[in-house]
Amino acid sequence: TMDLDTQIDPSPLITRKFSSRLSSIGGDDHDYNNEQSSITLTDFQRTASDAHISENSSSSIWRERILHPCTSMKIYFADLSSFFSWRFLSWLAIQNFAMYGGVSALVMSVSLPLFKEMGIDASKQQLYSTMTLSPFALKPFIGVFSDLFPIKGYHKRYIALISILIGLIGCSTLIALYHNLSKEAALDPDTAYRLSDLLVICFFCMNVTAANLDILGEGKYSEIMRKHPESGSSVITFKFACSLLGSIVTNSYVGPLTDGGHFHIIFCIALGLLLTPFYPTLRGWLPEKKRRKSDPGMTKICCGCLFDQGSFQKKRTPFVVIALSGLAVPLLSAVTTFASLGIGIGVSMIVLLILATVTYVVFPRVVFRIIVAIMLIKISHIKLGGVLGYYYTADAQCLPDGPHFSYTYYITVAGIVGSIVNLIAVMLYQTYLSSCRFRPALMCTILAGAIAPIMDIILIKRWNHVLGISDKVFFILGSAIFEHFVNIVVALPMMVIFGKLAPPNMESAVFSYAVGIATFCFMMSQLWGSAIIKWSSMKTVGTDCNFDELPAIIGVCQILLPIIVGIPATLLIPNRLQTEPLIDWTKERWYEEQEKDENITESLTRVLEEESAEQEEGQCTEEVANEHLFT
């Protein structure tokens, strides 16, 4: 058995010659030579399209079209495995299934019934959701830390293990708190608010595990995507598919258990999920090369922790900016959640302007334009999930004419249907949209996303009864199917942009910076949604609830704003194919002059040292010759 400390890069991570596997999958009619060893899904689509033209029988054409996605999946997995090792794909699958689709989805699903049972209104519950999600905004800080501070020689392994430990501590505390204080909270509102604040902190720790493991995996595959842009969006769709499968399993038990009031069982399941990535992470399935103190620019700090001083000195300003941007968001969320909502919104707008200004100063102009586009697209869709959840699950005392959905239906049935739809959307996107250019892909998906909330307006206005459609059927057709489909199709091209934005040697840091800004903007939309709910005349808990203003708020915040702001923002993104590099870093020459000057200085120093050594050697030779002559 190989020792963990000497196990370096357990892949090989990238294998280029796989023509025999593709031949066995796609047939023996084509010759795949070494120069064409990387066959992407786009190539297969082009071949399939030519085959359709050559067929004369219409029945053959339709048969091929029906079977095309299934056949594409075979080529897709062969193409995926040509760029990523099975160990890394297995780690990515476990992490996304158990963490992103498991723990994180569980926390988000259980927060609605849990806080609603405690008497927390929709505005406060949405603020709690913002605080719970804030670890995902910590990604820039974690990305910089992992790039600069390898622990025991590894940039990612031990950070991931520490993150898992934090989640386990948070979940264990959650189980103990709920077991001891839940009965008191049901009787005393003050105890309920204190308990809810503590539960949010526990949820925060659990999401620390999910967020940190997520960014460490994203940093690795963004590095590979930069080296091999022809991989396209294949690993992104794989990641989404695994997380969606996890969310299907999670939704299947969260709804029934919450209807029965068995929250402690849900928290015990979360504890088991937090343990699943421990062994693969410990065994090095997240591939990375071990760094040593003798490596150029590496300095030992203490306790086996190294510092990549060379990389930090070369790009000090970006590293500092990225790290600070990651720390600002969780602090802002804490102030907004536990102090003043108004102050938090004002500070968040100032922080957003600072982030935009710093991006303009530090990064190339093309990166600035992409980041601004991401900001506008994310902010323009204000989140109202909290109040919608309260409306759909309100009982007869709160809302006599409401849908009165149970948690089993709202979380489990609708959630499973939505996750299955998302999984189908990922497959269709990979098959038909992964070869499109970024601008049209984003424009179409944003427009579809602006149409989707109309389904909520129809149901809230009860117009579905005029059409003779029941609430449950219309909700499944609208929110569970159409809106889920649109949401995942909107998210996929954004994730591809994040993966292709990272420059050389700063993959984790810049990737996490872009994701962190997107998460910050998402949290801003959550804050604004919470403020709109609070400052409106809506009443979401107790008896005689009032949701009269909700349709108008949805129309402005989720239909008009994305069309007016989000669609024009896509013009700031380079109109490249998703299989092409998004940024030509050699052309941008970012930090190249500084590095070139450092290389020239090192070369001159080396030449001077060599000349000095030659002179000393010449002097020694002359002295020996004189001594011999004297003798």
C-alpha distance (Angstrom), angle and dihedral (degrees) to the residues before:
residue distance angle dihedral
T1 . . .
M2 3.80 . .
D3 3.79 116.1 .
L4 3.80 113.9 -113.5
D5 3.79 92.8 -129.3
T6 3.79 92.1 57.4
Q7 3.79 96.9 40.3
I8 3.79 104.3 109.7
D9 3.80 122.3 -173.7
P10 3.80 99.8 -23.7
S11 3.82 94.6 -159.0
P12 3.09 125.8 61.1
L13 3.79 78.5 -129.4
I14 3.78 98.2 -156.5
T15 3.79 124.6 36.0
R16 3.77 116.9 -178.7
K17 3.78 104.6 -176.2
F18 3.75 111.9 74.1
S19 3.79 102.8 129.0
S20 3.78 92.5 126.2
R21 3.81 91.8 57.7
L22 3.78 92.7 47.2
S23 3.79 90.5 47.4
S24 3.78 91.1 54.6
I25 3.79 91.0 48.9
G26 3.75 102.9 39.0
G27 3.80 100.7 32.3
D28 3.82 134.7 -102.1
D29 3.79 97.7 -86.5
H30 3.81 95.4 97.8
D31 3.78 131.1 59.7
Y32 3.81 111.8 -136.7
N33 3.79 106.8 -165.5
N34 3.77 126.3 -170.5
E35 3.79 93.3 -93.9
Q36 3.81 89.9 56.9
S37 3.76 97.3 39.4
S38 3.82 93.5 124.0
I39 3.79 107.6 70.7
T40 3.79 113.2 178.8
L41 3.73 130.6 -159.3
T42 3.80 89.6 -103.7
D43 3.82 89.7 60.6
F44 3.77 90.1 51.5
Q45 3.80 91.6 49.8
R46 3.80 90.3 51.8
T47 3.81 90.7 50.2
A48 3.79 91.2 47.2
S49 3.80 90.6 49.8
D50 3.82 91.5 52.8
A51 3.78 89.2 49.5
H52 3.78 90.4 53.7
I53 3.79 91.3 54.2
S54 3.79 92.5 49.9
E55 3.82 93.1 52.8
N56 3.78 116.7 92.2
S57 3.76 98.4 -172.8
S58 3.81 113.8 85.7
S59 3.79 91.0 -153.9
S60 3.82 90.2 57.8
I61 3.79 90.4 50.2
W62 3.78 93.4 52.8
R63 3.81 92.0 43.9
E64 3.80 90.3 53.9
R65 3.79 91.6 46.8
I66 3.78 92.0 52.1
L67 3.81 92.9 47.1
H68 3.80 93.3 40.1
P69 3.86 96.8 93.2
C70 3.82 91.8 48.0
T71 3.79 92.7 49.5
S72 3.79 89.7 44.1
M73 3.78 90.1 57.0
K74 3.81 90.5 58.9
I75 3.78 90.8 52.2
Y76 3.80 89.2 42.2
F77 3.82 94.4 58.2
A78 3.80 91.9 43.7
D79 3.80 89.4 51.1
L80 3.80 91.8 45.5
S81 3.80 93.8 51.9
S82 3.79 90.3 50.8
F83 3.80 90.7 67.5
F84 3.81 103.1 29.6
S85 3.81 129.3 46.4
W86 3.80 121.2 -121.0
R87 3.82 90.8 -116.8
F88 3.78 92.5 56.3
L89 3.81 92.5 43.7
S90 3.81 89.3 49.4
W91 3.81 91.3 50.5
L92 3.80 90.2 47.0
A93 3.81 91.0 49.6
I94 3.83 93.3 49.2
Q95 3.79 92.8 45.9
N96 3.79 95.3 49.1
F97 3.81 94.9 40.6
A98 3.81 97.1 46.9
M99 3.80 101.8 27.8
Y100 3.79 110.8 28.2
G101 3.80 97.4 26.7
G102 3.81 93.2 30.1
V103 3.80 118.0 33.6
S104 3.81 98.2 20.4
A105 3.82 93.6 44.3
L106 3.81 89.8 45.7
V107 3.81 92.1 52.8
M108 3.80 92.6 49.2
S109 3.81 94.0 45.5
V110 3.80 97.0 46.3
S111 3.82 95.4 45.4
L112 3.83 93.6 73.7
P113 3.83 98.3 56.3
L114 3.81 93.2 33.5
F115 3.81 97.2 54.4
K116 3.79 93.2 35.6
E117 3.80 89.1 55.7
M118 3.82 88.3 53.8
G119 3.80 92.0 54.1
I120 3.83 96.8 -106.7
D121 3.82 111.7 152.2
A122 3.83 125.3 -127.4
S123 3.81 95.7 -100.8
K124 3.81 93.4 53.2
Q125 3.80 91.8 42.5
Q126 3.81 90.4 54.9
L127 3.80 89.3 50.4
Y128 3.80 88.8 52.2
S129 3.81 88.6 51.7
T130 3.80 89.0 53.3
M131 3.80 91.3 52.9
T132 3.79 91.0 45.5
L133 3.81 91.3 53.8
S134 3.81 95.5 44.9
P135 3.86 94.0 96.5
F136 3.80 86.4 71.7
A137 3.80 87.3 60.8
L138 3.83 88.3 54.9
K139 3.80 88.2 70.6
P140 3.84 95.2 100.9
F141 3.80 91.6 56.3
I142 3.81 92.9 45.6
G143 3.80 90.8 46.6
V144 3.82 92.5 53.4
F145 3.80 92.6 43.8
S146 3.80 92.2 51.2
D147 3.82 91.7 48.4
L148 3.81 95.3 49.3
F149 3.82 106.2 30.5
P150 3.80 115.2 50.1
I151 3.80 110.7 -171.9
K152 3.81 112.4 -142.3
G153 3.79 86.7 -12.3
Y154 3.84 97.2 -53.6
H155 3.79 124.1 106.5
K156 3.80 96.7 -160.8
R157 3.82 113.7 15.0
Y158 3.79 102.0 74.8
I159 3.80 94.6 36.5
A160 3.80 86.6 56.6
L161 3.81 91.9 48.7
I162 3.82 91.9 49.3
S163 3.81 89.4 49.0
I164 3.80 90.6 52.8
L165 3.82 89.2 51.7
I166 3.84 91.1 52.1
G167 3.80 90.5 52.5
L168 3.79 92.4 48.9
I169 3.81 91.3 51.4
G170 3.80 91.5 48.4
C171 3.81 93.6 48.7
S172 3.82 92.9 46.6
T173 3.80 90.1 51.3
L174 3.80 89.6 47.9
I175 3.81 91.5 55.5
A176 3.80 92.1 48.9
L177 3.82 94.7 46.6
Y178 3.77 95.5 47.9
H179 3.79 92.2 46.3
N180 3.82 92.9 52.4
L181 3.83 103.9 35.7
S182 3.81 108.1 28.6
K183 3.83 94.5 90.7
E184 3.82 92.7 49.6
A185 3.81 91.0 47.1
A186 3.81 90.5 56.1
L187 3.82 89.7 59.7
D188 3.81 103.7 34.6
P189 3.87 121.8 49.9
D190 3.82 92.3 -158.3
T191 3.81 90.9 54.4
A192 3.81 88.7 47.6
Y193 3.81 91.9 55.8
R194 3.80 92.6 46.2
L195 3.79 91.3 48.4
S196 3.80 92.5 47.2
D197 3.82 90.3 53.1
L198 3.81 90.4 52.2
L199 3.80 92.4 45.9
V200 3.80 90.3 53.3
I201 3.82 89.8 55.7
C202 3.81 89.6 51.7
F203 3.80 90.7 49.0
F204 3.81 87.5 49.7
C205 3.82 91.2 56.2
M206 3.81 91.7 48.1
N207 3.80 90.8 52.0
V208 3.81 89.6 48.9
T209 3.81 86.6 69.9
A210 3.80 93.6 47.9
A211 3.82 94.4 44.7
N212 3.82 97.4 45.2
L213 3.79 94.6 47.1
D214 3.78 88.1 46.5
I215 3.82 94.8 55.0
L216 3.81 93.2 43.8
G217 3.80 90.3 55.0
E218 3.80 91.9 42.8
G219 3.80 90.8 52.5
K220 3.79 90.8 54.5
Y221 3.80 97.4 48.3
S222 3.82 92.3 42.3
E223 3.82 87.1 56.8
I224 3.79 89.7 53.9
M225 3.81 92.7 43.5
R226 3.80 89.9 54.3
K227 3.80 91.7 51.7
H228 3.80 92.4 43.7
P229 3.82 109.8 29.0
E230 3.81 89.2 169.0
S231 3.80 87.2 75.8
G232 3.81 85.7 79.2
S233 3.79 116.8 -177.8
S234 3.82 96.1 -30.9
V235 3.81 97.0 115.0
I236 3.82 91.0 43.4
T237 3.80 91.7 57.0
F238 3.82 90.1 45.3
K239 3.81 90.3 53.1
F240 3.80 92.4 48.6
A241 3.79 92.9 46.5
C242 3.82 92.3 53.7
S243 3.81 92.8 47.9
L244 3.81 90.9 47.8
L245 3.79 91.5 51.9
G246 3.78 88.3 51.6
S247 3.80 91.8 49.9
I248 3.82 90.5 51.5
V249 3.81 90.3 56.2
T250 3.82 91.7 43.4
N251 3.81 94.6 50.1
S252 3.80 90.9 48.6
Y253 3.82 92.8 69.8
V254 3.82 105.7 22.6
G255 3.83 94.8 70.8
P256 3.83 98.9 50.5
L257 3.80 92.9 41.6
T258 3.81 92.7 50.8
D259 3.80 91.7 48.3
G260 3.81 86.8 54.5
G261 3.81 92.5 46.0
H262 3.83 92.5 -119.3
F263 3.81 97.1 141.2
H264 3.82 92.7 144.6
I265 3.84 90.0 63.1
I266 3.80 90.2 52.6
F267 3.80 90.9 51.5
C268 3.83 91.4 50.0
I269 3.81 89.6 52.6
A270 3.81 88.8 51.5
L271 3.81 89.3 53.6
G272 3.81 90.0 56.0
L273 3.81 92.0 47.6
L274 3.79 90.9 53.0
L275 3.82 89.5 58.5
T276 3.83 96.4 53.6
P277 3.84 100.2 83.3
F278 3.82 93.7 45.1
Y279 3.82 99.0 89.0
P280 3.86 97.5 42.1
T281 3.80 89.5 48.2
L282 3.80 92.6 47.9
R283 3.82 90.7 50.0
G284 3.79 92.5 53.4
W285 3.81 101.0 -109.8
L286 3.79 86.6 147.4
P287 3.81 94.2 75.5
E288 3.78 121.3 -134.4
K289 3.75 137.6 143.3
K290 3.78 116.5 -109.0
R291 3.81 114.1 -113.9
R292 3.79 121.8 -143.9
K293 3.78 135.6 -159.2
S294 3.80 89.7 -113.2
D295 3.84 91.8 60.6
P296 3.83 114.8 110.1
G297 3.80 112.4 -86.4
M298 3.81 94.0 6.8
T299 3.82 119.8 131.9
K300 3.81 128.5 -175.7
I301 3.80 115.6 -126.6
C302 3.81 108.3 175.6
C303 3.82 143.9 -59.3
G304 3.77 94.0 25.2
C305 3.82 93.8 -51.8
L306 3.81 116.8 133.3
F307 3.80 130.0 -163.1
D308 3.81 122.2 -143.7
Q309 3.77 94.0 -141.7
G310 3.79 92.8 166.0
S311 3.81 94.4 59.9
F312 3.80 91.5 42.1
Q313 3.81 93.3 52.6
K314 3.80 92.1 49.6
K315 3.81 95.1 50.7
R316 3.77 104.1 17.1
T317 3.80 98.1 143.2
P318 3.84 97.1 52.5
F319 3.79 91.5 46.6
V320 3.82 92.9 51.4
V321 3.80 93.4 44.9
I322 3.80 93.3 48.4
A323 3.81 93.0 47.8
L324 3.82 94.0 49.3
S325 3.80 92.0 47.7
G326 3.79 88.9 57.9
L327 3.80 94.3 50.3
A328 3.81 95.0 47.8
V329 3.79 97.4 64.1
P330 3.85 101.5 57.0
L331 3.81 90.2 45.7
L332 3.78 89.6 51.1
S333 3.80 91.0 48.7
A334 3.79 91.1 51.7
V335 3.82 92.0 51.0
T336 3.81 92.1 47.5
T337 3.80 94.8 45.8
F338 3.78 100.4 42.8
A339 3.83 101.5 26.7
S340 3.84 126.7 23.6
L341 3.81 127.9 -15.7
G342 3.80 93.0 -159.1
I343 3.80 93.7 52.3
G344 3.79 90.1 47.1
I345 3.80 93.0 53.5
G346 3.81 92.2 48.1
V347 3.80 93.0 48.6
S348 3.82 91.2 45.6
M349 3.82 90.9 57.5
I350 3.81 90.7 50.2
V351 3.81 90.8 48.5
L352 3.82 90.1 49.9
L353 3.82 91.2 54.3
I354 3.81 90.5 47.0
L355 3.81 91.2 51.1
A356 3.80 91.1 50.1
T357 3.82 91.9 48.4
V358 3.79 93.6 47.1
T359 3.80 90.8 48.4
Y360 3.81 89.3 52.9
V361 3.81 92.3 50.5
V362 3.81 99.9 41.5
F363 3.80 106.6 33.8
P364 3.81 133.5 50.9
R365 3.80 117.1 -85.1
V366 3.79 93.2 -107.9
V367 3.81 90.1 57.4
F368 3.81 90.0 48.2
R369 3.80 91.6 53.4
I370 3.81 92.0 48.7
I371 3.82 92.3 48.4
V372 3.83 91.7 49.2
A373 3.81 89.5 50.0
I374 3.82 90.1 51.7
M375 3.81 90.1 49.6
L376 3.80 93.9 51.1
I377 3.80 94.9 44.5
K378 3.81 93.4 49.5
I379 3.80 97.6 42.5
S380 3.80 94.7 45.9
H381 3.82 91.4 67.1
I382 3.83 104.6 67.2
K383 3.80 112.7 -158.2
L384 3.80 120.3 -123.2
G385 3.79 99.1 166.2
G386 3.79 93.9 124.2
V387 3.78 97.3 57.8
L388 3.82 92.7 40.3
G389 3.81 90.5 54.0
Y390 3.81 90.6 50.6
Y391 3.82 91.1 48.4
Y392 3.79 96.0 50.2
T393 3.82 94.4 45.3
A394 3.83 98.2 39.5
D395 3.80 113.8 128.2
A396 3.82 126.9 -130.0
Q397 3.81 93.5 -92.8
C398 3.80 91.9 55.4
L399 3.81 98.4 38.3
P400 3.82 115.9 9.9
D401 3.81 94.6 -172.8
G402 3.83 96.5 40.9
P403 3.82 130.5 115.5
H404 3.86 91.3 -105.4
F405 3.82 94.0 -154.5
S406 3.80 117.0 -173.4
Y407 3.81 118.8 -130.7
T408 3.79 89.2 -112.5
Y409 3.78 89.6 60.3
Y410 3.82 98.3 35.6
I411 3.81 97.8 44.0
T412 3.81 105.0 22.9
V413 3.81 108.5 30.0
A414 3.79 97.5 33.5
G415 3.81 91.4 36.8
I416 3.80 94.3 53.0
V417 3.80 91.9 45.8
G418 3.79 89.7 48.4
S419 3.81 92.9 48.6
I420 3.81 91.7 49.5
V421 3.80 89.1 49.7
N422 3.80 89.3 49.5
L423 3.80 90.3 51.2
I424 3.80 90.7 51.4
A425 3.81 89.1 46.7
V426 3.81 90.1 54.6
M427 3.81 91.2 51.9
L428 3.81 92.6 46.8
Y429 3.79 91.8 46.5
Q430 3.79 91.8 51.1
T431 3.80 91.0 47.3
Y432 3.80 101.7 43.0
L433 3.82 111.3 12.9
S434 3.81 105.9 33.7
S435 3.82 91.0 87.1
C436 3.83 94.6 50.5
R437 3.77 124.4 104.6
F438 3.78 118.0 -97.9
R439 3.81 99.1 -114.6
P440 3.81 100.2 53.6
A441 3.81 90.7 40.3
L442 3.80 91.6 53.7
M443 3.80 94.9 41.7
C444 3.80 93.3 52.2
T445 3.79 94.0 46.0
I446 3.83 94.1 46.4
L447 3.81 90.4 50.1
A448 3.81 90.6 49.6
G449 3.80 88.9 47.9
A450 3.80 90.3 54.6
I451 3.79 90.9 52.5
A452 3.81 94.9 49.8
P453 3.86 97.8 72.5
I454 3.81 89.2 61.5
M455 3.81 84.9 79.9
D456 3.81 90.2 61.8
I457 3.81 91.7 48.7
I458 3.81 91.6 51.9
L459 3.79 91.6 51.0
I460 3.82 94.8 45.1
K461 3.80 90.6 48.8
R462 3.84 87.9 48.5
W463 3.82 90.6 -127.9
N464 3.80 88.7 138.4
H465 3.81 87.9 72.7
V466 3.81 88.8 58.4
L467 3.81 87.1 55.6
G468 3.80 90.1 48.7
I469 3.82 94.0 -115.6
S470 3.80 119.9 134.5
D471 3.80 121.7 -126.0
K472 3.81 95.4 -110.9
V473 3.80 94.8 48.3
F474 3.80 93.2 46.5
F475 3.80 92.1 46.2
I476 3.81 90.8 52.8
L477 3.81 91.9 48.0
G478 3.79 92.6 44.7
S479 3.79 116.8 30.1
A480 3.80 99.5 16.0
I481 3.81 96.6 46.6
F482 3.79 113.8 17.3
E483 3.81 99.4 34.1
H484 3.82 94.0 43.7
F485 3.79 90.3 48.9
V486 3.79 91.8 51.2
N487 3.81 94.8 44.9
I488 3.79 94.6 55.0
V489 3.81 93.4 44.1
V490 3.82 89.1 52.6
A491 3.82 91.9 49.4
L492 3.81 97.8 49.8
P493 3.83 100.1 66.8
M494 3.81 89.4 44.2
M495 3.80 90.3 56.0
V496 3.81 90.5 49.2
I497 3.82 88.8 53.0
F498 3.81 90.6 51.7
G499 3.81 90.7 50.3
K500 3.83 93.3 50.8
L501 3.80 96.2 43.5
A502 3.81 97.7 74.3
P503 3.85 119.4 103.6
P504 3.82 124.0 -143.3
N505 3.82 117.0 -70.2
M506 3.81 92.4 7.5
E507 3.79 100.3 68.8
S508 3.80 99.0 129.6
A509 3.80 94.8 39.4
V510 3.82 99.3 49.5
F511 3.81 93.7 36.7
S512 3.79 90.1 52.7
Y513 3.81 90.3 45.0
A514 3.80 91.0 57.7
V515 3.81 92.9 43.0
G516 3.80 90.3 45.1
I517 3.80 92.2 53.4
A518 3.80 90.2 47.6
T519 3.81 89.4 50.3
F520 3.80 90.5 47.5
C521 3.81 90.4 52.6
F522 3.81 89.8 47.3
M523 3.80 88.7 52.7
M524 3.81 90.1 48.7
S525 3.79 89.4 54.6
Q526 3.82 87.4 50.0
L527 3.81 91.0 51.2
W528 3.78 93.1 48.2
G529 3.79 90.3 47.8
S530 3.80 90.0 50.7
A531 3.81 90.8 49.2
I532 3.80 92.2 49.5
I533 3.80 90.2 51.1
K534 3.82 92.2 47.7
W535 3.80 96.7 45.2
S536 3.79 94.7 44.8
S537 3.80 124.1 82.9
M538 3.81 92.5 -107.8
K539 3.79 119.5 127.4
T540 3.81 114.6 -158.8
V541 3.84 106.7 175.1
G542 3.77 137.7 44.8
T543 3.80 121.7 22.5
D544 3.82 130.0 -29.9
C545 3.81 94.6 25.0
N546 3.79 119.2 -166.7
F547 3.83 123.9 -145.9
D548 3.84 98.4 156.4
E549 3.82 95.1 122.4
L550 3.80 94.7 48.6
P551 3.87 98.7 91.1
A552 3.82 92.5 52.4
I553 3.82 91.6 46.6
I554 3.82 90.6 51.0
G555 3.81 91.0 49.3
V556 3.80 93.7 54.0
C557 3.81 101.1 35.3
Q558 3.81 101.7 38.6
I559 3.82 105.3 25.0
L560 3.82 111.2 29.9
L561 3.81 100.0 34.1
P562 3.84 96.9 52.0
I563 3.83 90.5 49.6
I564 3.80 95.1 45.4
V565 3.82 97.8 40.5
G566 3.81 109.8 15.8
I567 3.82 101.3 50.6
P568 3.86 96.1 49.9
A569 3.82 88.8 47.1
T570 3.81 90.7 65.0
L571 3.82 88.7 70.2
L572 3.82 88.1 72.4
I573 3.82 90.8 64.8
P574 3.84 117.9 84.6
N575 3.78 109.5 -103.6
R576 3.80 94.6 -125.5
L577 3.76 129.4 144.7
Q578 3.80 113.8 -99.4
T579 3.81 89.0 -119.9
E580 3.82 91.6 56.4
P581 3.81 129.7 79.0
L582 3.79 109.0 -89.8
I583 3.83 94.4 -150.7
D584 3.81 129.0 27.3
W585 3.79 99.3 -141.1
T586 3.81 93.4 -176.2
K587 3.79 88.7 58.3
E588 3.79 93.5 45.4
R589 3.85 89.9 54.5
W590 3.81 89.9 -156.2
Y591 3.82 109.0 -175.1
E592 3.78 87.6 -15.1
E593 3.80 95.3 121.5
Q594 3.79 91.9 51.8
E595 3.79 91.7 49.2
K596 3.81 90.3 45.3
D597 3.82 91.1 53.2
E598 3.80 89.9 49.4
N599 3.80 90.8 50.0
I600 3.82 91.0 49.3
T601 3.81 90.6 49.8
E602 3.80 91.2 49.7
S603 3.83 91.0 48.3
L604 3.82 92.7 49.4
T605 3.80 90.7 48.0
R606 3.80 90.4 50.3
V607 3.85 91.8 48.6
L608 3.81 91.9 49.4
E609 3.80 91.1 49.3
E610 3.82 90.9 50.1
E611 3.83 91.7 48.8
S612 3.81 90.2 48.6
A613 3.79 90.7 50.7
E614 3.81 91.1 49.0
Q615 3.80 90.9 50.4
E616 3.82 91.5 50.0
E617 3.79 89.9 48.2
G618 3.82 90.6 49.8
Q619 3.79 91.4 50.5
C620 3.80 91.2 50.6
T621 3.81 91.0 50.1
E622 3.81 91.4 49.4
E623 3.81 91.8 49.6
V624 3.81 91.5 50.9
A625 3.80 91.0 49.0
N626 3.81 92.3 50.3
E627 3.78 91.1 47.9
H628 3.80 90.7 50.6
L629 3.83 90.5 48.6
F630 3.80 91.1 49.5
T631 3.79 91.0 50.5
